[in-house]
Amino acid sequence: MKLFLVVTGIILFAAGVAWKIYNTCSWDKTFPKSNKVNVKKVSFTNRYGIKLVGDLYIPERKSDTALSAIAVSGPFGAVKEQASGLYAQTMAERGFVTLAFDPSFTGESGGYPRHVASPDINTEDFSAAVDFLSSLPDVDPEKIAIIGICGFGGMGLNAAAMDPRIKVTITSTMYDMSRVNANGYFDTMSVEQRYQLRKELNAQRIKDFKSKTYAVAKGLPDKLTGDEPQFVQDYFGYYKTKRGFHKNSINSTTGWNMTSSLSFMNMPILSYSDEIKNAVLMIHGENAHSRYFSEDAFKKLKGDNKELMIVPNANHVDLYDQPDKIPFDKMESFLKQHL
């Protein structure tokens, strides 16, 4: 790994944009550390000038041949120390250079106000990760893929429609954040209900402006009553317990900025997903409440390099961290086939 060690701890410039690889990366993840990879904390800047922070997982290897690379992000409201880091570390064990990063406005990444999401900026975050990976001396810039989990599965698919440098896109337990914010779960929100929600959220904007603060939406409960929908109980079982809790995670702690959903209600992602020419693998659990997002999005894709994989007996959250449910073998073979 001598090429990486040369640049460790200094700031480099690619096309005038600074990025940095730090000397250390303390282990603060929700999953065990692998002894088969090296991990470095990194930072880079997206097209909007927001500094993104990630963990770079570098496989132990003997060959000097440039490697394929993968940028990983998600779930929506999670951080790189949770599911995306597990995916990144596991794929690095299989020979890929991987980057798990915090999206803009969340975790250790920059952007203000905090705990807000954007269909545009969060799509851009994936392309900024591709910029960064393309600049690394051990990475083949023609062999870069992305993995998007949950809400960032939708962002990843959106990025693939915009950025042909992304040679392979994998989505896992995908959410279409535009659809769920505009229509509610299972498209049950009426036009009038959507109008009333927009009124409420824009009234909140005035309150936020006057108070010079940003009200926080209600997140997961601190305790379960047993009356919650099963998918809420599943989320609680990951984010609010030792299994997946992390202090930097929105879903583990507070909640999203209350008005964050406004842009998603009016700016649908996936509008041009039918124009993705490069390979796409969509993975979802058989028993996931969100399964319809992947199934419907897959119907729009074109070409014989697109696959939908339904994992038997898996729910939405199982694909965050359950190694017996996450199809890493399939992901590896799909990536090697299409990279």
Sequence and secondary structure as in RCSB ss.txt:
>XXXX:A:sequence
MKLFLVVTGIILFAAGVAWKIYNTCSWDKTFPKSNKVNVKKVSFTNRYGIKLVGDLYIPERKSDTALSAIAVSGP
FGAVKEQASGLYAQTMAERGFVTLAFDPSFTGESGGYPRHVASPDINTEDFSAAVDFLSSLPDVDPEKIAIIGIC
GFGGMGLNAAAMDPRIKVTITSTMYDMSRVNANGYFDTMSVEQRYQLRKELNAQRIKDFKSKTYAVAKGLPDKLT
GDEPQFVQDYFGYYKTKRGFHKNSINSTTGWNMTSSLSFMNMPILSYSDEIKNAVLMIHGENAHSRYFSEDAFKK
LKGDNKELMIVPNANHVDLYDQPDKIPFDKMESFLKQHL
>XXXX:A:secstr
 HHHHHHTTSEEEETTEEEEE S      SS   TTEEEEEEEEE TTS EEEEEEEEE  S  S EEEEEEE S
TT  TTSHHHHHHHHHHHTT EEEEE  TTSTTS  SSSS   TTHHHHHHHHHHHHHHTSTTEEEEEEEEEEET
HHHHHHHHHHHH TT  EEEEES   HHHHHHH GGG   HHHHHHHHHHHHHHHHHHHHHTS  B   S SS  
S S HHHHHHHHHHTSTTT  TT TTTSS  BGGGGHHHHHS S TTGGG  SEEEEEEETT TTHHHHHHHHHH
  STTEEEEEETT  TTHHHH TTTS HHHHHHHHHHH 
